[in-house]
Amino acid sequence: MKEFAMNGTPVKMWANMCDATAWQQISNLCSLPFVFRHLALMPDLHGGKGMPIGTVLATKDVVIPNAVGVDIGCGMCAVKTNIKVETIEQEVLRKQIMRGIRKQIPLGMEHHKEAQEEKYMPANHDVDSMTIVKRQYVSATKQVGTLGGGNHFIELQSDDEGWLWIMIHSGSRNLGKQVCDYYSRVAMILNERYFSSVKPELNLPFLPLKTKEFNEYWSEMQYCIDFGLCNRKLIMQRIEEVISDAIPNVEFEPMINIAHNYAAWETHFDEACIVHRKGATSAKMGEIGIIPGSQGTSSYIVEGLGNPLSFMSCSHGAGRVMSRTEAVKSLNLAEEIQKLDEKGIVHAIRCQEDLEEASSAYKNIEKVIEQEADLVKIKTRLFPMAVIKG
């Protein structure tokens, strides 16, 4: 971990690679007047919108929608089965399981044609009091249980002992984006009205504590966090149904779940503060988390060490080394396909555009895990056997 200061703000940095966009955004964050203690940068750090992915920002008395991001509540879940990977025939894997998953789970921009049952939606929220959730609710009932696009994925994996695992990366779909975009605009108007010293070009407008707008965003953010979990639960349920139809006597352990885009009230250094995790995972002492690799590389089930300097956080994945545009332009399609084929992975690379999510577009997950040895310890290493991308 490296320590330095920018614009008078201390920075704790676990990353050893940082792109130019991220550096500028770090400088911007360090200029904010309400940063609490220091800024924490995880090993998967790379440029985002307003705040880099892989950043943990603690603040006093404000929330920043763009420091949470557009996919509020995005996260990981994983389930271990009692099935040995070596017992699954390739024909069963490809024709029954993979085809069955694609049939049951809408991918990319696709939604369900029919609204899903109310029981699959978040409970105990006053939706009628919410501006965006109320407006988007009917649409959201057709999005719950759908994967989404970009870096979202479904992966079948094997652990070191050969047991089959299911892993999902998905979030709050269009709902989270609508909430983030709306309240970022609200925050910008408020900041302009009250002559905030935070410059508009930083793309970090904030909502002050005890304002109506803060409370409204907080409620809708919490709904999106719960919606992201409901989404992953329903996807997992449908995958388990497909696998149960294909493999007799399969059993599933309880689902591990953890989000990596949200803000929360927490106590650090004996003070209450608002912790924004954008592409960062909570890693409290003993907390079980998930750090996925890129397509075709290992993923990890980890246990948090509760390091106070990271605000008890760790990375949420490998982190990009190339933008999507750069990956499509510069990577070799045949070489990327060969890498996956040689490992025997049923993968999602078919055309040049698919190289957005090739493993070469990401940092080396093994090195990322090494860099956060003081944040988490490894419980289980998982190796990919089949991948579905959005």
Backbone torsions as a table, in degrees:
resi	resn	phi	psi	omega
1	MET	NA	132.1	178.9
2	LYS	-102.8	145.2	178.7
3	GLU	-124.5	133.7	176.4
4	PHE	-158.7	-179.3	178.8
5	ALA	-130.6	144.6	173.8
6	MET	-133.0	132.0	179.4
7	ASN	51.4	34.1	177.2
8	GLY	82.2	1.2	-179.1
9	THR	-105.3	126.8	176.0
10	PRO	-65.0	145.3	178.7
11	VAL	-129.6	132.9	172.6
12	LYS	-110.5	121.1	-171.8
13	MET	-126.7	118.8	177.0
14	TRP	-94.7	-11.7	-179.9
15	ALA	-80.2	147.5	172.5
16	ASN	-112.7	2.5	175.4
17	MET	-131.0	136.2	-178.4
18	CYS	-151.4	123.7	-179.4
19	ASP	-79.1	167.0	-175.2
20	ALA	-62.7	-38.4	179.0
21	THR	-61.6	-45.0	179.7
22	ALA	-62.2	-41.8	-179.8
23	TRP	-59.3	-43.7	179.6
24	GLN	-64.4	-40.3	-179.6
25	GLN	-68.5	-34.7	175.8
26	ILE	-62.4	-44.6	177.7
27	SER	-59.8	-41.6	178.4
28	ASN	-61.9	-45.9	-179.8
29	LEU	-61.2	-40.0	-178.4
30	CYS	-68.9	-12.6	177.7
31	SER	-89.3	-7.5	-177.9
32	LEU	-70.4	139.7	-175.3
33	PRO	-79.0	-9.2	-173.6
34	PHE	-115.7	18.3	175.3
35	VAL	-65.7	133.7	179.5
36	PHE	-96.9	121.2	174.4
37	ARG	68.5	-72.9	-176.4
38	HIS	-163.3	172.0	175.6
39	LEU	-100.7	138.5	-180.0
40	ALA	-117.6	126.0	-175.6
41	LEU	-115.9	119.9	-174.8
42	MET	-82.2	166.0	-175.7
43	PRO	-64.0	-21.5	-178.9
44	ASP	-92.4	20.0	-176.4
45	LEU	-54.0	132.7	169.0
46	HIS	-162.8	161.9	-172.9
47	GLY	-59.8	143.3	177.2
48	GLY	-132.9	-144.5	176.7
49	LYS	-110.6	110.6	-178.6
50	GLY	82.5	-57.0	180.0
51	MET	-126.4	139.3	-179.4
52	PRO	-62.6	150.0	168.9
53	ILE	-67.7	138.5	-178.5
54	GLY	89.7	26.0	-178.9
55	THR	-116.8	141.8	172.0
56	VAL	-117.5	116.8	-177.5
57	LEU	-119.2	117.8	174.1
58	ALA	-100.2	136.4	-178.5
59	THR	-130.8	160.8	173.9
60	LYS	-105.8	113.1	166.9
61	ASP	71.3	17.5	172.7
62	VAL	-142.1	154.0	170.2
63	VAL	-122.1	142.6	-177.2
64	ILE	-118.2	106.7	-177.8
65	PRO	-54.0	-39.7	-179.2
66	ASN	-75.2	-10.0	173.3
67	ALA	-86.3	-8.7	170.3
68	VAL	-96.9	-41.8	176.3
69	GLY	101.0	177.3	-173.6
70	VAL	-82.4	-23.5	179.5
71	ASP	-103.1	69.8	-177.3
72	ILE	-60.1	133.9	177.4
73	GLY	78.4	4.8	175.4
74	CYS	-58.4	143.6	-178.3
75	GLY	-172.5	-166.4	-174.2
76	MET	-121.1	151.0	165.7
77	CYS	-143.4	156.5	-177.8
78	ALA	-150.5	146.4	179.2
79	VAL	-136.4	133.1	175.0
80	LYS	-95.0	142.5	177.9
81	THR	-112.0	176.2	176.3
82	ASN	-99.4	18.4	-177.5
83	ILE	-103.3	132.8	173.4
84	LYS	-81.0	132.6	-177.5
85	VAL	-58.5	-36.4	-176.5
86	GLU	-65.1	-17.3	-179.6
87	THR	-88.3	-7.2	-178.0
88	ILE	-89.1	117.4	179.0
89	GLU	-70.9	145.4	-178.9
90	GLN	-58.2	-37.5	-179.6
91	GLU	-66.6	-39.1	177.1
92	VAL	-65.4	-42.9	-179.6
93	LEU	-61.1	-50.7	-173.6
94	ARG	-76.5	-46.9	-169.9
95	LYS	-88.5	-33.2	-179.1
96	GLN	-97.6	-50.0	-174.0
97	ILE	-78.5	-55.5	-176.1
98	MET	-65.3	-44.5	177.4
99	ARG	-64.5	-40.0	179.4
100	GLY	-62.1	-41.1	178.6
101	ILE	-64.0	-45.9	-180.0
102	ARG	-62.3	-31.7	179.0
103	LYS	-72.6	-34.7	-174.7
104	GLN	-88.9	-28.3	-173.6
105	ILE	-112.2	109.5	173.4
106	PRO	-60.6	137.0	-175.3
107	LEU	-113.6	158.7	176.4
108	GLY	60.5	-126.9	-178.4
109	MET	-84.3	-3.0	-176.7
110	GLU	-72.0	145.2	175.8
111	HIS	-122.8	169.2	170.7
112	HIS	-66.5	146.0	176.5
113	LYS	-71.6	-30.8	-179.8
114	GLU	-115.7	149.8	175.3
115	ALA	-62.7	139.3	176.9
116	GLN	-81.1	160.6	-176.4
117	GLU	-61.3	149.4	-178.5
118	GLU	-58.0	-29.7	-177.4
119	LYS	-64.1	-17.0	179.2
120	TYR	-89.2	-5.2	-179.2
121	MET	-94.9	160.3	178.5
122	PRO	-59.1	142.8	178.8
123	ALA	-108.5	166.4	173.7
124	ASN	64.0	39.0	173.4
125	HIS	-127.1	144.1	176.6
126	ASP	-89.1	80.4	-174.9
127	VAL	-61.2	-35.9	-177.6
128	ASP	-62.4	-21.1	-179.6
129	SER	-88.8	-2.8	-173.6
130	MET	-102.1	131.6	-177.2
131	THR	-67.3	-54.6	-172.4
132	ILE	-84.3	-45.5	-178.6
133	VAL	-60.1	-42.9	178.5
134	LYS	-60.6	-42.8	-178.6
135	ARG	-67.0	-34.9	-174.2
136	GLN	-98.8	1.9	-169.0
137	TYR	-59.5	-48.0	-178.1
138	VAL	-60.5	-43.5	177.2
139	SER	-62.4	-39.0	-178.5
140	ALA	-64.8	-30.8	178.4
141	THR	-67.0	-18.1	175.3
142	LYS	-96.7	-6.7	179.5
143	GLN	-101.5	-21.5	178.9
144	VAL	-64.7	132.6	-176.0
145	GLY	85.0	22.3	176.5
146	THR	-123.1	149.7	-169.8
147	LEU	-79.9	-43.8	-171.9
148	GLY	91.2	-178.5	-176.3
149	GLY	-113.0	-154.1	179.0
150	GLY	64.0	-127.5	-176.9
151	ASN	-93.3	10.7	177.4
152	HIS	-72.8	145.6	-175.7
153	PHE	-155.4	161.5	165.8
154	ILE	-119.0	131.5	-177.5
155	GLU	-136.1	134.5	169.7
156	LEU	-97.3	132.2	-169.6
157	GLN	-136.1	164.4	175.3
158	SER	-122.7	135.9	174.4
159	ASP	-88.5	-177.8	-175.7
160	ASP	-60.8	-24.3	-179.7
161	GLU	-96.1	2.4	175.6
162	GLY	89.8	8.5	178.7
163	TRP	-79.2	142.1	178.7
164	LEU	-76.2	131.7	174.1
165	TRP	-120.7	154.6	171.8
166	ILE	-118.2	130.9	178.4
167	MET	-129.0	139.9	-179.5
168	ILE	-130.9	137.8	171.1
169	HIS	-122.5	112.0	178.0
170	SER	-159.5	170.0	-174.6
171	GLY	-139.9	-140.8	-172.7
172	SER	-96.1	11.4	175.1
173	ARG	55.7	-144.3	-175.1
174	ASN	-68.6	-23.7	-178.0
175	LEU	-59.3	-47.4	-179.7
176	GLY	-62.7	-38.7	179.1
177	LYS	-65.0	-43.2	180.0
178	GLN	-62.7	-41.6	179.3
179	VAL	-65.1	-46.7	-179.7
180	CYS	-61.7	-48.7	-176.9
181	ASP	-62.4	-42.7	-178.2
182	TYR	-64.0	-49.8	-175.1
183	TYR	-76.6	-21.4	171.4
184	SER	-66.6	-39.9	176.8
185	ARG	-66.7	-41.6	177.7
186	VAL	-60.1	-45.3	-179.6
187	ALA	-63.1	-39.4	-179.6
188	MET	-63.6	-41.9	178.6
189	ILE	-63.8	-44.6	178.4
190	LEU	-61.2	-44.7	-178.1
191	ASN	-63.7	-38.5	177.9
192	GLU	-68.0	-40.1	-176.8
193	ARG	-63.6	-37.2	-176.2
194	TYR	-104.5	18.8	172.6
195	PHE	54.8	49.7	179.1
196	SER	-61.9	146.2	177.7
197	SER	-78.5	-9.4	177.2
198	VAL	-78.3	115.4	-173.8
199	LYS	-67.9	138.0	-178.9
200	PRO	-57.4	-34.1	-176.6
201	GLU	-67.7	-13.1	177.2
202	LEU	-73.5	-17.0	-179.4
203	ASN	61.5	37.4	-178.8
204	LEU	-130.7	47.7	178.6
205	PRO	-64.5	147.5	-172.5
206	PHE	-126.8	159.9	176.4
207	LEU	-115.5	121.7	-176.9
208	PRO	-75.7	144.7	174.8
209	LEU	-55.8	147.3	177.4
210	LYS	74.6	4.7	172.4
211	THR	-92.3	157.0	177.0
212	LYS	-59.5	-40.1	-176.6
213	GLU	-67.0	-37.3	175.2
214	PHE	-59.2	-50.7	-177.2
215	ASN	-62.7	-37.6	179.5
216	GLU	-67.6	-44.7	177.5
217	TYR	-62.3	-44.3	-176.0
218	TRP	-59.2	-42.6	179.9
219	SER	-64.5	-43.4	-178.4
220	GLU	-72.9	-34.2	174.7
221	MET	-62.0	-44.8	179.4
222	GLN	-61.4	-38.4	177.2
223	TYR	-62.0	-44.1	-179.6
224	CYS	-63.9	-37.8	176.2
225	ILE	-59.6	-46.1	179.3
226	ASP	-67.7	-36.3	178.0
227	PHE	-64.7	-40.0	177.0
228	GLY	-59.0	-42.1	177.7
229	LEU	-66.3	-44.6	177.5
230	CYS	-59.1	-39.4	178.7
231	ASN	-61.3	-48.2	-179.8
232	ARG	-65.9	-38.3	178.8
233	LYS	-60.9	-44.1	-177.6
234	LEU	-70.0	-40.1	175.1
235	ILE	-58.4	-47.1	-179.3
236	MET	-62.2	-42.2	178.9
237	GLN	-58.5	-44.2	-178.4
238	ARG	-68.0	-37.3	177.6
239	ILE	-66.0	-43.2	178.6
240	GLU	-60.7	-36.9	177.5
241	GLU	-65.4	-41.1	178.4
242	VAL	-63.3	-46.1	-178.8
243	ILE	-66.5	-37.9	178.3
244	SER	-62.7	-36.4	177.5
245	ASP	-68.6	-29.6	-175.6
246	ALA	-90.5	-29.2	-173.6
247	ILE	-127.6	116.1	179.8
248	PRO	-66.4	147.8	171.7
249	ASN	64.2	21.0	176.9
250	VAL	-72.8	141.7	176.0
251	GLU	-126.8	150.4	-175.6
252	PHE	-123.8	131.9	176.1
253	GLU	-77.5	164.8	177.9
254	PRO	-57.3	147.7	-175.3
255	MET	-76.5	133.9	169.9
256	ILE	-88.6	132.9	-179.2
257	ASN	-137.9	139.9	172.6
258	ILE	-156.3	135.2	179.6
259	ALA	-93.0	160.7	179.1
260	HIS	-138.7	12.6	172.9
261	ASN	-135.1	97.5	-178.2
262	TYR	-171.8	170.9	170.6
263	ALA	-122.6	147.5	-178.1
264	ALA	-150.7	146.4	170.4
265	TRP	-73.9	125.9	179.2
266	GLU	-142.6	164.1	176.0
267	THR	-109.6	121.5	177.8
268	HIS	-136.0	139.0	-178.5
269	PHE	52.7	38.3	176.2
270	ASP	65.7	20.7	177.2
271	GLU	-132.2	144.5	174.6
272	ALA	-76.0	135.1	179.1
273	CYS	-150.9	167.0	176.4
274	ILE	-101.1	116.6	-178.8
275	VAL	-98.4	119.1	174.9
276	HIS	-95.9	121.6	172.9
277	ARG	-113.7	115.2	178.6
278	LYS	-118.1	103.5	-172.9
279	GLY	67.0	39.0	176.8
280	ALA	-142.6	149.6	-172.3
281	THR	-116.7	138.5	174.8
282	SER	-62.7	137.1	-177.8
283	ALA	-140.0	54.5	175.9
284	LYS	-64.3	161.0	-179.5
285	MET	-55.0	120.8	177.6
286	GLY	82.7	-5.2	-178.6
287	GLU	-73.4	133.8	-179.5
288	ILE	-88.7	129.5	-179.3
289	GLY	-131.8	176.9	-178.6
290	ILE	-131.7	126.3	174.8
291	ILE	-122.2	102.0	-178.3
292	PRO	-81.2	153.4	171.2
293	GLY	-88.2	-165.4	174.6
294	SER	-93.1	174.3	-176.2
295	GLN	-56.1	118.6	178.4
296	GLY	95.1	1.5	179.0
297	THR	-120.1	171.6	-175.5
298	SER	-69.4	155.5	170.8
299	SER	-123.8	164.6	-173.7
300	TYR	-135.0	136.0	163.7
301	ILE	-92.8	126.1	-173.2
302	VAL	-126.7	167.1	175.8
303	GLU	-124.7	129.1	-176.9
304	GLY	-67.8	147.6	177.3
305	LEU	-105.1	-2.8	175.6
306	GLY	66.6	37.2	-179.2
307	ASN	-68.1	118.1	-176.2
308	PRO	-66.8	-27.1	-176.7
309	LEU	-68.3	-24.7	177.4
310	SER	-97.0	12.9	-170.6
311	PHE	53.9	39.4	179.0
312	MET	53.8	55.8	-177.3
313	SER	-135.3	167.6	175.0
314	CYS	-149.1	-176.6	-179.3
315	SER	-69.6	163.4	177.3
316	HIS	-108.6	-1.0	-179.1
317	GLY	174.7	-156.1	-178.4
318	ALA	-81.9	-40.5	-177.6
319	GLY	90.2	140.5	-175.2
320	ARG	-78.1	146.8	166.9
321	VAL	-111.1	-12.8	177.4
322	MET	-132.0	143.4	170.6
323	SER	-68.1	165.4	178.3
324	ARG	-60.8	-41.9	179.9
325	THR	-62.9	-44.6	-179.7
326	GLU	-63.8	-39.9	-179.7
327	ALA	-63.3	-44.2	-179.7
328	VAL	-64.4	-38.2	-177.6
329	LYS	-75.9	-34.8	-167.9
330	SER	-105.6	-23.7	-176.3
331	LEU	-83.0	152.2	-179.1
332	ASN	-95.1	119.8	-174.8
333	LEU	-60.2	-47.2	-177.6
334	ALA	-62.5	-40.5	-179.2
335	GLU	-66.3	-41.4	-179.7
336	GLU	-67.5	-38.3	176.7
337	ILE	-65.4	-42.1	-179.5
338	GLN	-61.3	-40.1	179.2
339	LYS	-57.1	-42.4	-178.1
340	LEU	-76.1	-40.9	179.4
341	ASP	-62.0	-38.9	-179.2
342	GLU	-64.3	-27.2	177.5
343	LYS	-87.5	-2.8	-179.4
344	GLY	72.1	26.6	-177.0
345	ILE	-91.2	130.0	170.3
346	VAL	-77.5	110.4	-167.0
347	HIS	-121.4	-177.8	-173.3
348	ALA	-116.9	16.1	178.7
349	ILE	-90.1	112.8	-178.1
350	ARG	-123.8	-35.2	-175.7
351	CYS	-139.7	174.7	-175.8
352	GLN	-57.7	-37.9	-179.0
353	GLU	-64.3	-27.1	179.7
354	ASP	-67.6	-14.9	-178.7
355	LEU	-69.3	-8.0	171.5
356	GLU	-51.6	-35.2	-174.7
357	GLU	-114.2	22.7	175.2
358	ALA	-69.1	152.9	-177.3
359	SER	-63.5	-28.4	-179.6
360	SER	-69.5	-13.9	177.1
361	ALA	-81.8	-3.7	-175.0
362	TYR	-120.2	161.3	174.6
363	LYS	-67.5	160.5	176.9
364	ASN	-71.0	115.0	-175.5
365	ILE	-62.1	-32.6	-179.3
366	GLU	-64.9	-39.8	178.8
367	LYS	-70.4	-36.5	177.4
368	VAL	-60.9	-45.0	179.6
369	ILE	-63.7	-39.9	177.9
370	GLU	-60.3	-38.9	-175.7
371	GLN	-70.8	-15.4	-179.7
372	GLU	-117.2	33.6	179.1
373	ALA	-63.9	-20.2	176.7
374	ASP	-93.2	3.2	179.4
375	LEU	-108.6	-36.0	-178.7
376	VAL	-144.6	161.0	168.8
377	LYS	-121.4	147.2	-176.5
378	ILE	-76.1	132.2	172.6
379	LYS	-102.6	-44.7	-176.9
380	THR	-145.4	134.0	172.9
381	ARG	-101.5	134.3	-176.4
382	LEU	-119.2	135.5	-178.3
383	PHE	-111.2	132.2	-176.2
384	PRO	-72.3	143.4	172.8
385	MET	-123.8	-25.2	177.6
386	ALA	-155.6	138.1	-174.7
387	VAL	-129.8	135.4	170.3
388	ILE	-120.3	125.2	179.1
389	LYS	-110.0	153.5	177.6
390	GLY	-76.0	NA	NA
